[in-house]
Amino acid sequence: MDKITKYIIGEFIPVFFTLFMIISLIISLIFIISISNITAGLKITFVELLKMYLLSLPQIIFITLSVSFFISANSLYAKLSETQELIAFFALGIKPLKILKPIIFISILITIINALILFVSIPYSKMAFKNLKNEKKQKAKFNFESAQISQKFGEWSVFANKGKKGYSNIYLYNPKEQRFIISKGANLQSKKSYLNFTLNKGIIYDFNKDYKIIFDKMQINQKIPKIHISIFNFKNYFEYNKKLFIKYIPLALMPVALLFFIPLFSFFHPRLQKNRHLAYSILILTVYAAATFGNKNLILAFIIPLLFLITGGVIYRWKKRF
């Protein structure tokens, strides 16, 4: 590694990590608000909220990596332009490609990381997030209030008194099977893919067969709908996540797609041009995001980054100052 490459990477890393922390914090707050809206009406603990946030981390990192890279690269070269270090490099006969080489390498590396996050981490984390949300929704349905009628557990109508450690004086009626259950106490808990309602010391009355059963312990199970799709079943995996891939593929390719806009925005002569790299960076990111999120076609998801790459290259060749 030559001195110029070491110098540029050494200058880039602190800027990148500072921006990465700031942008990830902002995006994290957006995701936390989004999680709060999604779980509105559901009783979730702080641990469950934290778990949902951790399941959102792959998306947060994915978005933050691309945005932080582009703004950091522009900030780095804009700083070198303002301090006239770029002019000194060019005066020594160093070509722009050599100065851009470290950033090109980093952009390819981030794109590869983005692809791994997009095709592996995000689908599995979103699947786990949906399963956790479904579980909470099912639990919310069976969060029986004390001494209230018209409460349901599957096909059973429930009347119960709620205490700190469970339920007492339980009455359940199944109109389909014509069964009536009385129990002294009960607990509701989730086991694997089921909600388990365990009744203690009670009596079952069957009106159809005209008999009763006395029991010490009985369990009523309700299945929790859960999604299980493996990457090894690629066809189903791809079909299930197709919309997600269409939405995020352009973002995964963004570090490479916007490469030519970096010298276009940040290579300038401080005596002749003003430093507007941040405004231009935000503008092009906004345009790119609008094109990305407005797209609903898989082929266009690959064409959009290619168009930006070609457009940036053409404009840079036409407008280049060095």
C-alpha positions in Angstrom: 0.0 0.0 0.0 1.5 3.3 -1.1 1.6 6.5 1.0 -1.3 8.2 -0.8 -3.6 5.2 -0.4 -2.6 5.0 3.3 -3.2 8.8 3.8 -6.6 8.8 2.1 -7.8 5.7 4.0 -6.5 7.1 7.2 -8.4 10.4 6.6 -11.6 8.5 5.5 -12.0 6.1 8.4 -12.6 8.7 11.2 -15.0 10.7 9.0 -16.9 7.5 8.0 -17.3 6.1 11.6 -18.4 9.5 12.9 -21.1 9.8 10.3 -22.0 6.2 10.6 -22.7 6.6 14.3 -24.8 9.8 13.8 -26.8 8.5 10.8 -27.4 5.1 12.5 -28.7 6.9 15.6 -31.1 8.9 13.5 -32.3 5.9 11.6 -32.6 3.9 14.8 -34.9 6.5 16.3 -37.1 6.3 13.1 -37.2 2.5 13.4 -38.1 2.7 17.2 -41.0 5.1 16.4 -42.0 2.7 13.6 -41.9 -0.3 16.0 -44.0 1.7 18.5 -46.6 2.4 15.9 -46.7 -1.3 14.7 -47.1 -2.6 18.3 -49.6 0.1 19.3 -52.3 -1.7 21.3 -50.0 -4.6 22.2 -48.5 -4.9 25.7 -44.8 -5.3 25.1 -42.0 -5.3 27.7 -38.8 -3.3 27.4 -36.9 -6.6 26.6 -39.4 -7.4 23.8 -39.0 -3.8 22.4 -35.2 -4.3 22.6 -35.5 -7.6 20.8 -37.6 -6.0 18.0 -35.0 -3.2 17.7 -32.1 -5.8 17.4 -34.1 -7.6 14.7 -34.3 -4.3 12.8 -30.5 -3.7 13.1 -29.6 -5.4 9.8 -31.9 -2.9 8.0 -30.4 0.0 9.9 -26.8 -1.1 9.2 -27.7 -1.7 5.5 -29.1 1.7 5.0 -26.5 3.5 7.1 -23.5 1.9 5.4 -24.3 3.2 1.9 -25.4 6.7 3.0 -22.4 7.1 5.4 -20.0 6.0 2.7 -21.2 8.4 0.0 -21.3 11.5 2.3 -18.0 10.6 4.0 -16.2 10.2 0.7 -17.6 13.5 -0.5 -16.6 15.2 2.8 -13.1 13.8 2.6 -12.3 15.0 -1.0 -14.1 18.3 -0.3 -11.8 18.8 2.6 -8.7 17.9 0.5 -9.9 20.4 -2.2 -10.4 23.2 0.3 -7.0 22.7 1.8 -5.6 22.6 -1.7 -4.1 19.2 -1.1 -5.8 17.8 -4.2 -4.2 20.6 -6.3 -0.8 19.7 -4.9 -1.4 16.0 -5.9 -2.4 16.9 -9.4 0.5 19.3 -9.7 2.8 16.4 -8.9 1.3 14.5 -11.8 -0.9 12.2 -9.8 -4.0 11.2 -11.7 -7.6 11.4 -10.2 -8.0 7.6 -10.6 -5.1 7.0 -8.2 -6.6 9.3 -5.6 -10.0 7.7 -6.0 -8.6 4.1 -6.0 -8.9 3.6 -2.2 -12.5 4.8 -2.2 -13.4 2.6 -5.2 -12.0 -0.4 -3.3 -14.1 0.5 -0.2 -17.2 1.0 -2.3 -16.9 -2.5 -3.7 -16.3 -3.9 -0.3 -19.4 -2.1 1.2 -21.5 -3.3 -1.8 -20.4 -7.0 -1.1 -21.3 -6.5 2.6 -24.7 -4.9 1.6 -25.4 -7.9 -0.7 -24.8 -10.4 2.2 -27.0 -8.4 4.6 -29.7 -8.0 2.0 -29.9 -11.6 0.8 -29.3 -13.3 4.2 -29.6 -11.1 7.3 -32.6 -8.9 6.4 -35.0 -11.7 5.3 -34.3 -13.8 8.4 -34.5 -10.8 10.8 -37.8 -9.6 9.2 -39.1 -13.2 9.4 -38.3 -13.3 13.1 -39.8 -9.8 13.6 -43.1 -10.9 12.0 -43.2 -14.1 14.1 -42.6 -12.1 17.3 -45.3 -9.6 16.3 -47.7 -12.4 15.5 -47.0 -14.0 18.9 -47.7 -10.7 20.6 -51.0 -10.3 18.6 -52.1 -13.8 19.6 -51.3 -13.1 23.2 -53.1 -9.8 23.1 -56.2 -11.7 21.9 -56.0 -14.0 24.9 -55.1 -11.3 27.5 -58.3 -12.0 29.4 -59.6 -9.1 31.5 -61.1 -9.8 35.0 -64.8 -10.8 35.1 -65.7 -9.8 31.5 -67.9 -11.7 29.1 -67.5 -12.2 25.3 -63.8 -13.1 25.7 -62.4 -15.8 23.3 -59.7 -18.4 23.3 -60.0 -20.2 20.0 -63.4 -21.7 19.9 -63.9 -21.3 23.7 -65.8 -18.4 25.4 -63.9 -17.5 28.6 -64.9 -15.9 31.8 -62.2 -15.5 34.4 -60.8 -13.5 37.3 -57.3 -12.2 36.7 -54.7 -12.1 39.4 -51.0 -11.4 39.7 -49.9 -15.0 39.2 -52.5 -16.1 36.7 -56.3 -16.6 36.5 -58.8 -18.0 39.1 -62.4 -19.1 38.9 -62.3 -20.0 35.2 -65.4 -20.7 33.1 -65.1 -21.9 29.5 -67.9 -22.8 27.1 -67.5 -24.4 23.6 -70.8 -24.1 21.7 -69.7 -26.4 18.9 -68.8 -29.3 21.2 -71.4 -28.4 23.8 -68.8 -28.5 26.6 -68.6 -26.5 29.7 -65.4 -26.3 31.9 -65.0 -24.9 35.4 -61.5 -24.5 36.9 -60.1 -23.1 40.1 -57.0 -21.6 38.4 -55.2 -21.3 35.1 -52.0 -19.9 33.5 -51.4 -18.7 29.9 -48.0 -19.1 28.4 -46.3 -19.6 25.0 -44.6 -22.9 24.2 -42.8 -23.2 20.8 -45.5 -22.4 18.2 -48.5 -22.6 20.6 -50.2 -20.6 23.2 -50.8 -22.9 26.1 -53.8 -22.4 28.5 -53.2 -24.7 31.5 -56.2 -25.3 33.8 -55.9 -26.7 37.3 -58.4 -28.6 39.4 -61.7 -28.5 37.5 -64.6 -30.2 35.9 -65.6 -30.8 32.3 -69.4 -31.1 31.5 -70.3 -32.7 28.2 -73.9 -31.8 27.4 -74.1 -34.1 24.3 -73.0 -37.2 26.1 -74.3 -36.2 29.5 -71.2 -36.9 31.6 -68.7 -35.0 33.6 -64.9 -35.4 34.1 -63.0 -34.2 37.1 -59.4 -33.3 36.3 -56.3 -32.0 38.2 -54.6 -30.5 35.2 -55.7 -29.9 31.6 -54.2 -28.0 28.6 -55.9 -26.2 25.8 -53.5 -25.2 22.9 -53.9 -22.5 20.3 -51.4 -22.5 17.4 -49.5 -19.3 16.7 -49.0 -18.6 13.0 -45.3 -18.5 12.2 -43.3 -18.1 9.0 -40.5 -20.6 8.3 -38.7 -20.2 5.0 -35.2 -21.4 4.4 -32.6 -19.9 2.0 -31.8 -23.5 0.9 -35.3 -23.7 -0.6 -34.2 -20.8 -2.9 -37.3 -20.6 -5.2 -39.7 -20.1 -2.2 -37.2 -18.0 -0.4 -36.8 -15.6 -3.4 -40.6 -15.5 -4.1 -41.4 -14.7 -0.5 -38.7 -11.9 -0.4 -39.1 -10.6 -4.0 -40.6 -7.3 -3.0 -37.9 -6.8 -0.4 -35.2 -7.5 -2.9 -36.7 -5.2 -5.5 -36.9 -2.4 -2.9 -33.3 -2.8 -1.5 -31.2 -4.0 -4.4 -30.6 -0.4 -5.7 -29.6 0.6 -2.1 -27.1 -2.3 -1.9 -25.5 -1.2 -5.2 -25.5 2.5 -4.3 -21.9 2.8 -3.2 -20.8 1.8 -6.7 -23.7 3.4 -8.6 -22.8 6.9 -7.2 -19.0 6.6 -7.5 -18.6 9.2 -10.3 -20.7 11.8 -8.3 -18.0 11.8 -5.6 -15.3 13.6 -7.7 -18.0 15.6 -9.5 -19.2 17.1 -6.2 -15.9 17.2 -4.2 -13.1 17.9 -6.7 -13.1 21.7 -7.0 -10.7 24.7 -7.0 -11.3 26.6 -3.7 -10.6 30.0 -5.3 -12.9 29.4 -8.3 -15.8 27.3 -6.9 -17.8 27.1 -3.8 -17.9 24.0 -1.6 -21.5 22.7 -2.1 -20.7 19.0 -1.7 -23.1 18.4 1.2 -26.1 20.0 -0.6 -25.3 18.1 -3.8 -24.8 14.9 -1.9 -28.2 15.2 -0.1 -29.9 16.1 -3.4 -28.5 13.1 -5.4 -29.3 10.7 -2.5 -32.9 12.1 -2.4 -33.3 11.5 -6.2 -31.7 8.0 -5.9 -34.1 7.1 -3.0 -37.1 8.4 -4.9 -36.1 6.3 -8.0 -35.5 3.3 -5.7 -38.6 3.3 -3.6 -40.8 4.2 -6.6 -39.7 1.1 -8.5 -41.6 -2.2 -8.4 -39.8 -4.2 -11.1 -36.9 -6.6 -10.5 -35.1 -5.7 -13.7 -35.4 -2.0 -13.0 -33.8 -2.6 -9.6 -30.6 -3.4 -11.4 -31.0 -0.8 -14.2 -31.5 2.1 -11.8 -27.9 1.8 -10.3 -26.5 1.3 -13.8 -28.2 4.4 -15.1 -26.8 6.5 -12.2 -23.3 5.0 -12.7 -23.4 5.9 -16.5 -25.0 9.3 -15.9 -22.4 10.2 -13.3 -19.5 9.0 -15.5 -20.8 11.1 -18.5 -21.4 14.2 -16.5 -18.0 13.9 -14.8 -16.2 13.5 -18.1 -18.0 16.5 -19.4 -17.6 18.7 -16.4 -14.3 17.5 -14.9 -12.1 20.2 -13.5 -8.9 18.3 -13.2 
